[in-house]
Amino acid sequence: MTKVLVVDDDFMVAKLHSRYVSAMDGFTVVGVAHSGAQALNAVARLRPDVVLLDVYLPDMDGIGVLRELRAAEERDPARAPVDVLFVTAARDAELVRAALRAGALHYLMKPFERAALQEQLRHVAAVRARLDDLGEARQEDVDQLFGSRPAGSRDLPKGLAVPTADLVERTLRAHPEGLSATECARAGSLSRVSARRYLEYFTETGRAQVTLRYGGTGRPERRYRWIDHGVRGRT
């Protein structure tokens, strides 16, 4: 379960974002804060995995909050690091640059659709899980985590998104025996239609293999298995 702290000075916006998070399988809101001081205190007490952080807060800006969090982690090596996703109306390029340098995983600008926030949260959870699973990282692992793949290697057909493709890939890799589209959707908290689209894309590009399994109904069920070519194909 991924624990999320929501930080926004607007009570209604914080409530809305909390609803978005609570609607997701595998995520729970552990607290809400409306100022920088409240956010720092809540992180220390509640130890969330992810903080949804606004830039504009009444006592200090979100960049300062993130810097304080990183400083606290350096002072206490036993303190579990928290990942930060900025959710803000701030559009100044300098603020975006500052957020990146301070260690934010992403910067999502308001207004946005619920699906945009949920997709970014799934991506953050997938990154955290991938890091937890790694013993010794390979360059292709690092490239995926940092988003530094060569130009064109992340290109996807229209309508497909990289974070979701990464999630489906990770789900298949975790089930080497293979999954149906329904099982993949359930494991990745996706709709069956969405999971099927990504599975078919991976099959068409040679990253996944599909086999037919016949059940009691007599109708064949398509099952997908990730193909590891030694050096991973990338979306």
Secondary structure in CASP SS format (residue, H / E / C, confidence):
PFRMAT SS
TARGET T0000
AUTHOR 0000-0000-0000
METHOD secondary structure of the structure
MODEL  1
M C 1.00
T E 1.00
K E 1.00
V E 1.00
L E 1.00
V E 1.00
V E 1.00
D C 1.00
D C 1.00
D C 1.00
F H 1.00
M H 1.00
V H 1.00
A H 1.00
K H 1.00
L H 1.00
H H 1.00
S H 1.00
R H 1.00
Y H 1.00
V H 1.00
S H 1.00
A C 1.00
M C 1.00
D C 1.00
G C 1.00
F E 1.00
T E 1.00
V E 1.00
V E 1.00
G E 1.00
V E 1.00
A E 1.00
H C 1.00
S C 1.00
G H 1.00
A H 1.00
Q H 1.00
A H 1.00
L H 1.00
N H 1.00
A H 1.00
V H 1.00
A H 1.00
R H 1.00
L H 1.00
R C 1.00
P C 1.00
D C 1.00
V E 1.00
V E 1.00
L E 1.00
L E 1.00
D C 1.00
V C 1.00
Y C 1.00
L C 1.00
P C 1.00
D C 1.00
M C 1.00
D C 1.00
G H 1.00
I H 1.00
G H 1.00
V H 1.00
L H 1.00
R H 1.00
E H 1.00
L H 1.00
R H 1.00
A H 1.00
A H 1.00
E H 1.00
E H 1.00
R H 1.00
D C 1.00
P C 1.00
A C 1.00
R C 1.00
A C 1.00
P C 1.00
V C 1.00
D E 1.00
V E 1.00
L E 1.00
F E 1.00
V E 1.00
T E 1.00
A C 1.00
A C 1.00
R C 1.00
D C 1.00
A H 1.00
E H 1.00
L H 1.00
V H 1.00
R H 1.00
A H 1.00
A H 1.00
L H 1.00
R H 1.00
A H 1.00
G C 1.00
A C 1.00
L C 1.00
H E 1.00
Y E 1.00
L E 1.00
M E 1.00
K C 1.00
P C 1.00
F C 1.00
E C 1.00
R H 1.00
A H 1.00
A H 1.00
L H 1.00
Q H 1.00
E H 1.00
Q H 1.00
L H 1.00
R H 1.00
H H 1.00
V H 1.00
A H 1.00
A H 1.00
V H 1.00
R H 1.00
A H 1.00
R H 1.00
L H 1.00
D H 1.00
D H 1.00
L C 1.00
G C 1.00
E C 1.00
A C 1.00
R C 1.00
Q H 1.00
E H 1.00
D H 1.00
V H 1.00
D H 1.00
Q H 1.00
L H 1.00
F H 1.00
G C 1.00
S C 1.00
R C 1.00
P C 1.00
A C 1.00
G C 1.00
S C 1.00
R C 1.00
D C 1.00
L C 1.00
P C 1.00
K C 1.00
G C 1.00
L C 1.00
A C 1.00
V H 1.00
P H 1.00
T H 1.00
A H 1.00
D H 1.00
L H 1.00
V H 1.00
E H 1.00
R H 1.00
T H 1.00
L H 1.00
R H 1.00
A C 1.00
H C 1.00
P C 1.00
E C 1.00
G C 1.00
L E 1.00
S E 1.00
A H 1.00
T H 1.00
E H 1.00
C H 1.00
A H 1.00
R H 1.00
A H 1.00
G H 1.00
S C 1.00
L C 1.00
S C 1.00
R H 1.00
V H 1.00
S H 1.00
A H 1.00
R H 1.00
R H 1.00
Y H 1.00
L H 1.00
E H 1.00
Y H 1.00
F H 1.00
T H 1.00
E H 1.00
T C 1.00
G C 1.00
R C 1.00
A E 1.00
Q E 1.00
V E 1.00
T E 1.00
L E 1.00
R E 1.00
Y E 1.00
G C 1.00
G C 1.00
T C 1.00
G C 1.00
R C 1.00
P E 1.00
E E 1.00
R E 1.00
R E 1.00
Y E 1.00
R E 1.00
W E 1.00
I C 1.00
D C 1.00
H C 1.00
G C 1.00
V C 1.00
R C 1.00
G C 1.00
R C 1.00
T C 1.00
END
